Amino acid sequence: MELDIIARKDQQLVVIEVKSRSSNGIERPQDAVTIPKQKRIVKAADAYVLEMNIDLECRFDIISVVFNRNGYELEHIEDAFSTML
């Protein structure tokens, strides 16, 4: 399992899943981050925290990118897993 982005903001470790789709898709990018996928991301983040000996609260965000003919639309969903569970 790979983690897309790992960042630190203030006193939090922020793990960000990036999902993209074309505008003609039915599913929103963030809808692809299912409960089983969330569990795999959390497990990978736990392993990273242990390996790197990090003592910070962890937050999970999603960056959703929808490509269209004019470019793209980007949405940053903070603390996404708590609102999706």
HULINQUI-V662481 format. One record per backbone hydrogen bond with DSSP energy under -1.0 kcal/mol. CO is the residue of the C=O (numbers start at 1). NH is the residue of the N-H. If there is no record, write none. Layout:
CO_NH, CO_NH
This chain:
5_16, 7_14, 9_12, 12_9, 13_59, 14_7, 15_61, 16_5, 17_63, 19_65, 21_67, 22_25, 28_31, 29_32, 30_33, 32_34, 34_38, 35_39, 36_40, 37_41, 38_42, 39_43, 40_44, 41_45, 42_46, 43_47, 44_48, 45_49, 46_50, 47_51, 48_52, 49_54, 57_13, 59_15, 60_80, 61_17, 62_77, 63_19, 64_75, 65_21, 66_73, 67_23, 68_71, 71_68, 73_66, 75_64, 77_62, 80_84, 81_85
